[in-house]
Amino acid sequence: MPENVLEKIIEKKKIKIDNLKKEISIENLNDKISEYKSFINFKNKILDNIDNNKISIIAEIKKASPSAGIIIENYNPLEIAEIYLRNKATCLSVLTEEEFFLGNLLHISKIKEKIKLPILCKDFFIDKYQVPLAKSYGADAILIILAGVDDQTADELYEEAIKQKMSIIVEVHTVEEAKKSLRYNDALIGINNRNLKTLKTDISTTYDIYNILINHKGPLISESGIRNKNDLLEISSKTKIKTFLIGESILKNLENNKIFTVL
């Protein structure tokens, strides 16, 4: 997304988090977390597939995005999650940003009540308060977008997620960000194929950045711009990447998407 949109999202997010901090204390969040019994290890689910030379698909659930606009008019996150479960998706990614993606943290808890798959809270994490907040709704993993935070904030988010025993995806878009991401030893690293300035996607971004990340001990993920089964298989054959986060191309053809046949 263009920098001004990213900046707008983050500015709105700051206001939202400041207000939430006044309404819900960390103690209240921890109490809510202690009542949850259905957390699943997101990273281990993917590692198990890698160990067995299997592809993993992190299937995304979202109503809209700044690049695509409204993707699904009659949006029912639970129904989408049920379709993904039937198609043997490895994990779920649930958009929870409210203004630009029309998401909600409640979507995670509603899905978690019915679907036993690990869930990534896909949002713009800019404050470590958001980590227990996400977990209190049932999230198993968080996202750290290096383009959206400074190094200190990224470190704080990572350390809080480790403390909360959550999985972490560190998302990179450039060679410079990829180099920075290597210090997060326990994270999964996601390579986003979307150019944040032009909104265009190009899967060659994965190839450009892959060699920098090849020795990272955690799973690598190719994200965005994966249009079909052939794109996925091409990336997998040219790299050692076995994990893919896919949204729009699945959401636009939910019922008969051949991309799931790789699983």
C-alpha positions in Angstrom: 0.0 0.0 0.0 1.3 3.5 -0.6 3.2 5.0 2.3 0.5 7.6 3.0 -2.0 4.8 3.4 0.3 2.8 5.7 0.9 6.0 7.7 -2.9 6.6 7.9 -3.5 3.1 9.1 -0.8 3.4 11.8 -2.1 6.8 13.0 -5.6 5.4 13.3 -4.2 2.3 15.1 -2.3 4.5 17.6 -5.6 6.2 18.6 -7.4 2.9 18.8 -4.8 1.4 21.0 -4.6 4.4 23.3 -8.3 4.2 23.8 -8.3 0.5 24.4 -5.6 0.8 27.1 -7.9 3.1 29.0 -10.8 0.6 28.8 -9.0 -2.8 29.3 -6.1 -3.3 31.6 -3.2 -5.8 31.0 -4.5 -7.6 34.1 -7.9 -8.0 32.5 -6.3 -9.3 29.3 -4.3 -11.8 31.2 -7.4 -13.0 33.1 -9.1 -13.5 29.7 -6.1 -15.4 28.3 -6.0 -17.7 31.4 -9.6 -18.8 30.6 -8.8 -19.8 27.0 -8.1 -23.5 26.5 -7.8 -23.8 22.8 -4.4 -22.3 21.8 -2.6 -24.2 19.0 1.1 -23.8 18.1 1.0 -22.1 14.8 4.8 -22.5 14.0 4.9 -26.2 15.0 2.0 -27.0 12.6 4.0 -25.6 9.8 7.3 -27.2 10.9 5.6 -30.6 11.0 4.7 -30.2 7.4 8.2 -29.1 6.4 9.6 -32.1 8.2 7.3 -34.3 6.1 8.1 -32.4 2.9 4.5 -31.1 2.7 3.2 -27.7 1.5 1.5 -25.4 4.0 -1.2 -22.9 3.1 -2.0 -20.1 5.5 -5.4 -19.2 4.1 -6.5 -15.6 4.7 -9.9 -14.4 5.8 -10.7 -10.7 5.0 -13.6 -8.6 3.7 -11.6 -5.8 2.1 -8.2 -4.3 1.5 -6.9 -0.9 0.4 -5.6 -2.5 -2.8 -8.7 -4.6 -3.8 -11.6 -2.7 -2.1 -14.5 -4.9 -1.0 -13.6 -8.5 -1.8 -16.6 -10.3 -0.4 -19.9 -8.5 0.0 -21.7 -11.0 2.2 -18.8 -11.6 4.5 -19.1 -14.4 7.0 -15.6 -15.2 8.5 -16.8 -18.5 10.1 -18.2 -19.8 6.9 -15.0 -19.0 5.1 -13.0 -20.7 7.8 -15.2 -23.8 7.5 -14.5 -23.9 3.7 -10.8 -23.6 4.4 -11.0 -26.5 7.0 -12.7 -28.7 4.5 -10.0 -27.9 2.0 -7.3 -28.9 4.5 -5.7 -25.4 5.0 -2.8 -25.6 7.4 -3.5 -22.3 9.3 -5.7 -19.3 9.1 -4.9 -15.6 8.8 -7.7 -13.4 10.0 -7.6 -9.6 9.2 -8.7 -7.7 12.3 -7.9 -4.1 11.3 -11.2 -2.3 11.4 -11.2 0.8 9.2 -9.2 -0.1 6.1 -9.8 -3.9 6.0 -13.2 -4.0 7.8 -12.0 -6.7 10.2 -12.5 -7.2 13.9 -10.8 -9.2 16.7 -14.2 -10.8 17.4 -13.8 -12.7 14.1 -11.0 -14.6 15.6 -12.9 -15.7 18.8 -15.9 -16.7 16.7 -13.8 -18.9 14.4 -11.8 -20.3 17.3 -15.0 -21.6 19.0 -15.7 -23.8 16.0 -12.5 -24.4 14.1 -9.4 -26.1 15.5 -6.8 -24.5 13.3 -4.0 -22.1 14.4 -4.9 -18.5 13.7 -2.6 -15.6 12.8 -4.0 -12.2 14.0 -3.3 -10.2 10.8 -3.1 -6.6 11.9 -0.7 -3.6 12.3 1.1 -4.3 15.5 2.7 -1.1 16.8 2.4 -1.5 20.6 3.2 -4.5 22.7 -0.2 -4.1 24.4 -1.7 -5.6 21.1 0.1 -8.9 21.7 -1.9 -10.0 24.8 -4.9 -8.2 23.3 -4.7 -10.5 20.3 -4.2 -13.6 22.4 -7.2 -12.7 24.6 -9.4 -13.2 21.5 -7.8 -16.6 20.8 -5.0 -15.7 18.4 -2.0 -18.1 18.2 0.3 -15.9 16.2 1.0 -12.2 15.5 2.5 -10.3 12.6 5.3 -7.8 12.8 5.6 -5.7 9.6 9.1 -4.2 9.6 8.0 -1.4 7.2 5.5 -0.2 9.8 7.6 0.0 13.0 11.1 1.1 14.2 13.6 -1.4 15.4 12.9 -0.9 19.1 9.2 -1.5 18.6 9.8 -4.6 16.5 12.0 -5.9 19.3 9.4 -5.2 22.0 6.6 -6.9 20.0 8.8 -9.9 19.4 9.8 -10.2 23.0 6.2 -9.8 24.2 5.1 -12.5 21.8 7.8 -14.9 23.1 6.6 -14.1 26.6 3.0 -14.9 25.6 4.1 -18.1 23.9 2.8 -17.0 20.6 4.2 -17.6 17.2 5.6 -14.7 15.2 5.7 -13.8 11.5 8.1 -11.1 10.8 7.1 -9.6 7.4 9.7 -8.1 5.0 9.3 -6.3 1.7 12.9 -5.3 0.9 16.5 -6.6 1.0 17.2 -4.2 3.9 14.3 -5.5 5.9 15.2 -9.1 5.2 18.7 -8.5 6.6 17.1 -7.0 9.8 14.7 -9.9 10.2 17.5 -12.4 10.6 18.0 -11.4 14.2 14.5 -12.8 15.1 15.7 -16.4 15.5 12.4 -17.9 16.6 10.2 -16.1 14.0 8.8 -17.3 10.8 9.8 -14.8 8.1 7.2 -13.8 5.5 8.3 -12.3 2.2 5.6 -10.0 0.9 5.5 -9.9 -2.9 3.5 -6.7 -2.8 5.3 -3.4 -3.5 4.0 -1.1 -0.8 4.4 2.0 -3.0 2.7 0.8 -6.1 0.4 -1.9 -4.7 1.5 -4.2 -7.5 2.6 -7.8 -6.8 5.5 -9.7 -8.3 6.5 -13.1 -7.1 10.1 -12.4 -8.2 10.3 -10.4 -4.9 10.5 -13.8 -3.2 13.4 -14.8 -5.4 15.2 -11.5 -4.8 15.0 -11.8 -1.0 15.2 -15.6 -0.6 19.0 -15.9 -0.8 19.4 -13.5 2.1 17.1 -15.6 4.3 18.1 -19.0 3.2 20.0 -19.8 6.4 17.3 -18.6 8.7 16.4 -21.5 10.9 12.6 -20.7 11.0 10.1 -21.3 8.2 10.0 -18.9 5.3 6.7 -17.8 3.8 5.9 -16.4 0.4 3.0 -13.9 0.7 0.7 -12.1 -1.8 0.5 -12.3 -5.5 0.2 -16.1 -5.6 -2.6 -16.3 -8.2 -2.9 -20.1 -8.7 -1.4 -23.5 -8.1 1.2 -23.0 -10.8 2.6 -19.9 -9.1 2.9 -21.8 -5.8 4.6 -24.8 -7.4 7.0 -22.5 -9.3 8.1 -20.8 -6.1 8.4 -24.1 -4.3 10.5 -25.6 -7.1 12.9 -22.6 -7.3 13.4 -22.2 -3.5 13.0 -24.3 -0.4 9.9 -22.4 0.6 7.0 -24.7 1.5 4.7 -22.2 3.2 2.4 -19.8 1.4 0.0 -17.1 2.8 -2.7 -16.6 0.2 -5.8 -14.4 0.3 -7.5 -12.7 -2.6 -6.9 -15.4 -5.2 -8.7 -17.9 -2.9 -11.4 -15.6 -1.6 -12.5 -14.8 -5.1 -13.0 -18.5 -5.9 -13.8 -20.1 -2.5 -15.7 -23.2 -3.5 -13.6 -24.7 -6.3 -10.1 -23.4 -5.9 -7.6 -25.8 -7.3 -4.8 -24.3 -5.2 -5.7 -26.5 -2.3 -5.0 -29.6 -4.4 -1.3 -29.2 -3.5 -2.1 -30.1 0.1 
